[in-house]
Amino acid sequence: MSARYGMVIDLDRCTGCGSCMIACAADNNVPVLPKATARTGLTPLLVRKVSNALEGTARREAFIPIMCMHCEHETPCVTVCPQQAVEVDKATGIVMQMPQRCLGCRYCMTACPYHARYFNWWDPAWPAGMEKSLNPGVAVRMRGVVEKCNMCHARLHSAQEKAAALGKREIDPADYVPACVEACPTAAIRFGNLADKNDPVSQEAHSPNAFRFLARLGTEPKLYYKSSEAWVRALAESASGPVPENKSSEKKLAEVQHG
Amino acid sequence: MASTALTGSSLTDGNLSDKNLPDKKWIPRDANRTSLPRFLLWLAPWAALLALGIYAAGLCLYYGLNQTNMDNRFAFGLWIFLDLGVIALGAGAFFTGFLVYILKRAELRPILNTAVVVGFICYSGAVGILGIDVGQPLRFWFTFWHPNTHSMLTEVTFCISCYLVVLCLEYIPILLRNRQLRKLPSFLVFEHQLHKLVPVLAGVGTLLSFFHQGSLGGLYGVLRGRPFAFRQGIFIWPSTFFLFILSAIATGPSFLMLVTAAVERVTNKQLVPRDLFRRLGFISGVLLGVYVAAKSIDTLIWLNITSPSAGFAAWQYYIYKPFGTPILFVEIVLFGLLPAFLLTYHRTAAHRGWLLSAAALACCGVLLNRFVLTVQTLALPTLAFDEFLHYTPSWQEVASFGGVLAWGVIVYSLSYRYLPMFAPLKGEDTHVSGD
């Protein structure tokens, strides 16, 4: 039976500590690039800070972990890749990136509305000695290819190998947990099978406060977010239009909140 | 140095002694060409620019694309914009071939060689830049080995590669008409046989060009995740597919006019019959008018239906400076409707100055269209908490493309000097060029 792995991220619980980012980078052998900037760095999982732009006690802030949304329908990056280096795994629903086949044309990055894809602008490098701590289960990506969150596919492989060793066809859900989910100290990121109606994550994805970013594009992202704050949920769509350059995004959000 | 050649006495000087023309035996018979030192002086700055471009490209290939100012949001930059631009301007090659060989418009034949050479320059330059622009250029063959038939980029890669081969095959007969090369019997036979194939090549080139010009438009039109670029379409093709074809065939002849006029200016010679520009201008103007109408309808559908249905209020794309609504006006009216009128109205079309100005406006229009689609699409935010982004190309990006420009000038200059690019004009000075 094919799974549809997805996540529900409870933004009320997210403290913006960045543990998920660190765990993601460590588990997936993301290189340390001294010359990288905020716009050229490799952050397959990026926690972004937003606020309602009000002052004093009315001020509210939230942290939003952004990563590949693993779009299910007409996946923008999959349809554009000229050489099938990106695909939706039919068995898991995970959007897979194959760096070994990537041409580095970056068309997929142009296609992604979430800016969740990253290009290796530099050769991978780590501070002296740190290379000894690399995860042997994850291949290091070379310069000139695109990478992104693959829901810690190496962990899925390990779980599948374990199940096979035990003579099972299905993995034990407890054996496959992405690094960010495991590292989150407040359990804000939850991972599960959205195709299984009994899965708590699947149920949570349909709770009243759950939403998906840019759902109106029709790409059926498999990352859900949850917030009890209306102003945070209002960020889901860009129906209010892009934020003017001379106007902070926070100010715009305040307008959204107060109609 | 270049300006000396441009503004001083022309690059075509008569009565030169053999001492100043050591390459005379390579120059078409009866053709009037400038002295070799002056010609080399003209080439020198372009050769320097080409060398700088090769150096910059080498840096990008050796150290990686961190030499550019592109980033994870601005994943496409100056190179893609200019690639799309030169490919559109180079459309005159296939379209002229189509008009001459398929539609039998023999009166356009005098411009055919220029069309082929300009097309060759544009496409070879674009492919060269694409070779630097990808992160793993040695994997270019992967697209042929593992093609994703749903990707517009696959179609672009296939068609551009094949069309560049077609252009080479069309260029070879011109090349083999060189006086010295013609002396080799095997070359003469080869050229003769190849020449017989040219109508077939023109047909194949037309087919390939229609598809890749369209696919370049489709490249952005299919981007569901970028509502600024996303368009509804017909069957599997977004409207930009057809708009790109139309805009390319509308401006291709205009660009040929500009190139020929520039060569006439530099050489101080009339190279094509006077009424040819008018004919090209009329074709360009009519097609531009059709394009402007189609573009206007498409814009209205996009503003009122496509973008709002994706959750984006379309007018708000234009709140960012310098990408305000005037850009729409400039693209559709100033660079579209106005040149279409000037190129087709008999009084303005009869005036060389108006004709060339209109052709220049049309070319600016197609470049602006490609700029908007490539750069503005990426600069605009998609998520509610994204910011509008700016991007300035690095010197390596600019120099690499400068190298392409220099490559174009050098190839054209050499072709003009050593190949019979233009047939002698009836009733004109027969020393213009020779064959």
Contacts between the chains, C-beta under 8 A, distances in Angstrom:
chain1	res1	chain2	res2	distance
A	35	B	66	6.9
A	37	B	71	7.4
A	39	B	71	3.7
A	39	B	72	5.9
A	39	B	73	6.1
A	39	B	74	7.7
A	39	B	389	8.0
A	40	B	66	7.1
A	40	B	71	4.8
A	40	B	72	6.4
A	41	B	72	7.9
A	48	B	385	6.4
A	50	B	385	4.9
A	64	B	385	7.4
A	66	B	383	7.9
A	74	B	224	6.1
A	76	B	223	6.8
A	76	B	224	5.5
A	76	B	225	4.2
A	79	B	148	7.8
A	79	B	150	5.0
A	79	B	151	6.6
A	79	B	222	7.0
A	80	B	151	5.3
A	80	B	152	7.1
A	80	B	153	6.5
A	80	B	222	7.0
A	80	B	223	7.5
A	81	B	148	5.5
A	81	B	151	6.0
A	81	B	153	7.9
A	82	B	143	4.7
A	82	B	147	7.0
A	82	B	148	5.6
A	82	B	151	4.6
A	82	B	153	4.0
A	82	B	154	4.4
A	82	B	157	5.9
A	83	B	139	7.8
A	83	B	142	4.4
A	83	B	143	4.8
A	83	B	145	7.6
A	83	B	146	4.5
A	83	B	147	6.7
A	83	B	148	6.2
A	83	B	154	7.6
A	84	B	146	4.9
A	84	B	147	7.6
A	84	B	148	4.7
A	85	B	142	7.9
A	85	B	146	7.8
A	101	B	139	7.7
A	101	B	142	6.0
A	101	B	146	6.4
A	102	B	135	7.4
A	102	B	136	6.8
A	102	B	139	7.7
A	103	B	134	5.2
A	103	B	135	7.1
A	103	B	136	5.6
A	103	B	139	5.1
A	103	B	140	7.0
A	103	B	142	5.9
A	103	B	143	6.7
A	104	B	65	7.8
A	104	B	134	4.9
A	104	B	135	2.1
A	104	B	136	4.6
A	104	B	139	7.7
A	105	B	133	7.6
A	105	B	134	5.0
A	105	B	135	7.6
A	105	B	153	6.6
A	106	B	70	7.9
A	106	B	75	3.8
A	106	B	76	6.6
A	106	B	135	7.4
A	107	B	75	8.0
A	107	B	151	7.6
A	107	B	153	5.3
A	107	B	219	7.5
A	109	B	72	6.5
A	109	B	75	3.9
A	110	B	75	5.2
A	110	B	76	5.7
A	110	B	223	6.7
A	110	B	226	7.2
A	110	B	377	7.6
A	110	B	378	6.6
A	111	B	223	5.3
A	111	B	224	7.7
A	111	B	225	5.4
A	111	B	226	7.1
A	112	B	225	5.8
A	113	B	224	7.9
A	113	B	225	3.3
A	113	B	226	6.7
A	113	B	382	4.4
A	113	B	383	7.4
A	114	B	225	7.8
A	114	B	382	7.5
A	114	B	383	6.7
A	115	B	72	6.6
A	115	B	73	5.7
A	115	B	382	7.5
A	115	B	383	7.5
A	115	B	386	7.3
A	117	B	72	7.3
A	118	B	72	5.3
A	119	B	65	7.4
A	119	B	72	6.0
A	119	B	75	6.6
A	119	B	135	6.7
A	120	B	135	7.1
A	121	B	64	6.3
A	121	B	65	5.8
A	121	B	66	4.2
A	121	B	71	7.8
A	122	B	64	6.3
A	122	B	66	5.4
A	123	B	64	7.0
A	142	B	136	7.8
A	143	B	64	4.9
A	143	B	135	6.9
A	144	B	64	6.3
A	144	B	65	6.9
A	144	B	134	7.5
A	144	B	135	2.7
A	144	B	136	4.6
A	145	B	135	5.8
A	145	B	136	6.3
A	146	B	135	7.8
A	213	B	383	6.3
A	214	B	225	7.7
A	214	B	311	6.9
A	214	B	382	6.7
A	214	B	383	7.0
A	216	B	309	7.5
A	216	B	310	5.7
A	216	B	311	3.7
A	217	B	224	5.8
A	217	B	225	6.1
A	217	B	227	7.4
A	217	B	310	5.6
A	217	B	311	7.2
A	218	B	224	7.0
A	218	B	310	7.8
A	219	B	224	6.4
A	219	B	225	6.9
A	234	B	384	7.6
A	235	B	383	7.6
A	235	B	384	4.4
A	235	B	385	6.1
A	236	B	384	7.7
A	237	B	311	4.7
A	237	B	384	7.2
A	238	B	311	5.7
A	238	B	312	5.7
A	238	B	381	7.7
A	238	B	382	6.5
A	238	B	383	6.8
A	238	B	384	5.1
A	239	B	311	4.7
A	239	B	312	7.4
A	239	B	313	7.1
A	240	B	313	7.7
A	240	B	384	6.9
A	241	B	312	7.0
A	241	B	313	4.6
A	241	B	316	3.4
A	241	B	319	7.7
A	242	B	312	7.8
A	242	B	316	5.7
A	242	B	317	7.1
A	242	B	319	7.4
A	242	B	320	7.6
A	242	B	380	6.1
A	242	B	381	4.6
A	242	B	382	8.0
A	242	B	386	7.3
A	242	B	388	7.0
A	243	B	381	6.5
A	243	B	384	7.2
A	243	B	385	7.6
A	243	B	386	7.5
A	243	B	387	6.9
A	243	B	388	7.6
A	244	B	319	5.2
A	244	B	320	7.0
A	244	B	388	7.7
A	245	B	320	5.6
A	245	B	321	7.3
A	245	B	387	7.3
A	245	B	388	4.7
A	249	B	384	7.2
A	249	B	385	4.9
A	249	B	386	7.7
A	249	B	387	6.8
A	252	B	384	7.5
A	253	B	384	7.4
A	253	B	385	7.6
A	256	B	384	7.9
